[in-house]
């Protein structure tokens, strides 16, 4: 690959991940509920245990008899091993580039009458942060990445009859991101590309919940696609004027976050045992390619830096989960679950910013009814990923990620 083509590809990758970092199996955030986390989110569309159903299935709000305020947080401890690294640039491959992150969530649901419920929730559906060491060997493709999305969702549900309820809620989604790379590291240059951008996008969540029998519930939830038009600045520094620009320029990136469909079954076997099974389809194929427009550049830099296109070639995926809960006594319920979550990318297109292969997650949890008005939930998850390869023109390596997650949640009823 010649120098200018390689540089263009590297800069494109840096800008691209402002969007793609919020849209992969390793970058979507599941931790919107500690009660759901305990069963691996296997019954997310059909369980409706507390106000967090506003995200899992808004139709489930109709199952709540009283006003509920539910909130909590999840903390993720991740680690990464990097092996067999080779590259044109000199440097280190320490791994463990993901700092500890805490993800909060909060919900309010109240019955309006016998048929209608209203609610509002705040949660984080997407997010990523990676912070490699200064001398990371693959820094031409990514040195620092931070992308976060915060969503506000007002919601209504309607009880159609004794068996069927429906729910709908528009979503207001705020995205912000910051990215850094050194695209000429292989040439011994410390030139950097820094990108910042933000936007607000709108979508909706809709669901239906059916009490199939007295013991079995089925739920279906649709999370809509979200259009973002990120606007921000691209800053180039340290470039030789014969190769690249210097200074800060306006940048624009249009991208659509993919829709997903979540369905699950909750089966109450008896007074103590309940089992769950669920599956989620996500249309990651929307991320086929991304185009970034930088404006205000001088004419000599327009061919390589004006309009930058990055091929993603992601595929749609189907993840699945199974879980169970056991009512130990009137105050305590114990939970466990298993989740299989394939990656939308592969060894050809995987990058250092999203080195995420297929993953498996093992979860346990518990709920404690302190009183009839207060419930505390806790959950623990262990995530283990398969080996994933990075195969770019100037850097190759094997990544293996794992993570531990802890979540806690309190629900008050009035």
Secondary structure, 3 states (H helix, E strand, C coil): CCHHHHHHHHHHHHHHHHHHCCCCCCCECCCCCHHHHCCCCCCCCCCCCCCCHHHHCHHHHHHCCCCEEEEEEEEEEEEEEEEEEEECCCCECCCCCCCCEEEEEEEEEEECCCCEEEEEEEEEEEEEEEECCCCECCCCCCCEEEEEEEEEEEEEEEECCCCEEEEEEEEEEEEEEEEEECCCHHHCCCCEEEEEEEEEEEEEEEEEEEECCCCEEEEEEEECCEEEEEEEEEEEECCCCCCCCCEEEEEEEEEEECCEEEEEEEEECCCCEEEEEEEEEECHHHCCEEEEEEECCCHHHHHHHCEEEEECCCCCEEEEEEEEEEECCCCEEEEEEEEEECCCCCCCCCCCCCCCCCEEEEEEEEEEEEECCEEEEEEEEEEEECCEEEECCCEEEEEEEEEEEEEEEEEEEC
